[in-house]
Amino acid sequence: MKGMTKMKFRGVAALSAVALAALTACGSGSPAGGGGEITVGLAISTLDNPYFVALKEGAEKAAAELGVKLTVVDAQNDATNQINQVQTFTTQGVKAIIINPVDSKQAAPAAKAAENANIPLVAVDRSVDGGKVVSEVASDNVQGGTLAAIELGRAASGEVVHLQGIPGASAARDRGQGFEQGLNSGGIKVVASQPADFNRAKGLDVMTNLLQANPGIKGVFADNDEMALGAIKALGDRAGKDVAVVGFDGTPDGLKAVEDGTMAATIAQQPDVLGRKAVEQAVKAARGEAVQEVVDVEVKVVTKKNVAEFKK
Amino acid sequence: MTTVASRKNVKVLSDNGALAGLLVLVVALSLLAPSFLTTQNLLNVGVQAAVVAVLAFGSTFVIVSGGIDLSVGSVAALSAMVGAWSSAEAGLPGPVALLLGLGTGVVAGLVNGALVSYGKLPAFIATLAMLSVARGLTLVVSQGSPTTTPDVVSFLGSNLTPYLPVPLLVMLVFFGITGFVLSRTYSGRAMYAIGGNEEAARLSGIDVRRQKLVIYALSGLFAAVAGMLLAGRLSSAGPQAAVGYELDAIAAVVIGGASLSGGVGRATGTLVGALVLAVLRNGLNQLQVSPFWQQVVIGAVIALAVLLDTLRRRTR
């Protein structure tokens, strides 16, 4: 019996050693040592979306330029996971933490963990409800939704449908709210609002189904470009001809659709700028310099006229 | 004559609880949503069912043999991404890229099978690990961005004629293959035998470990085909494609009357199960049910469908 336990223990120990070695080999950032070097932790909501990948890349570039070390963790859209990751940061000796909350309303415990450890916290892209942050770097989703409604009103008149993001997600709430606020100004009327979970395949299916019930629609607003691209697939030849589609985010594929004329407009956020500004503020906070409490990164309406400025 | 025919119909329905459920749904939706019962919409439902149906056909093999495959959604995404990447980034010809993608599915399935049969891992854990690894590899290959698919893959998502969508044809072909494998091949009979009683199957001379390799490889291949269909419909393979589809596939198989403890399950049942899910989602959109309620309704219908089937069996 005793031998068994020992053997088992040895097995586990060997496995842990292998895992540790593998982690050290894979990890880019070693724990922040002395030598005055600053490490900043970036807790990102998901890397399963080109938008957040761009945000991460913007942050990495800024970190390289400023000569600080950036450790990135991905919460895979799980709010609990993210809280754990931020807690882990607090024990790793990072000098500032940037959080891109999975959900604004569920990020307060993460903020608390940073506060308890006396580490400045910067929120990027989404806010932290009920938690203390030194700086909030975001683009205004409500305003973006309103701009989308105005743009759709310009490109179409008559019945439109709204493809919503994941029910209850803050970006879906804010964009939808802004969209509804902007409706008064134009000659468009929403005849159907259905969720397609920010997903391209679901955008295609939901749009196909809505077209059956509402064949005469003239416009579509989708809470993100992925769903808008799915809707364009469902519309086929009608997209850009007698149905105007407006998306949100300005992803590479979205911009390409605007250029091709199948998407009337998209509301471009600038994820790389968001990432860059967040790192700048975090580094300032880590160095004890003054930080800007709110950094507004502009959202921009992208149409065929100005799409070239956004394509890289 | 008519009474004999109607009696026969009643028997077909009572033999297949899921089919009865599907018919109830179709009748209800036809009454509630005027645009539901149109040729175009029914074709749409077929196309929308195709991806989950093909995934579920692969899962039928696994579930009949008493296993489970949680990795099919991730494997579908990885296979499609490998196919798209091989053509768009590595510049390989479309058909070669397609084969590489399908091969990726088979390899993932073989790894699952080897972990289950030779590694003695519970299927739940082996395929849960693959769910994570395959999704991660999809991100690694794609660098987080959607990738354009080659023409041959996009063809899988197109229409031959306005009334002949390719995904529907692929679904029917794989329906046929599944039925054939289950009822007419050695491996098919081995699946029922292993699912019924693994020890008895081994003692009767079935090479259980080898058959498990075949079973999980088939599931991986079917997942790859489903991934290609999904990517083909969008002309693009996405890193976040098919997240959570494994649960839809398992639901379709179980709604279709298969038992999660193995030994029971048929291709027709699985097809009906996939159609139930597709009809339901289509109908919820057309009726404009609130997004907050849709998930409640879907869950309730899944539970009801399986409950009806269980009750029917018990009263016999």
Interface residues (C-beta under 8 A of the other chain):
Chain A: L47 D48 N49 P50 F52 V53 Q164 P167 G168 A192 S193 Q194 P195 N199 R200 A201 L204 D205 V206 T208 N209 L210 Q212 A213 E226 L229 G230 K233 P252 D253
Chain B: A33 S35 F36 T38 Q40 N41 N44 V47 Q48 V51 L139 Q143 G144 S145 P146 L230 R233 L234 S235 S236 G238 P239 Q240 A241 A242 V243 R281 N282 N285 Q286 Q288 P291 F292 Q294 Q295
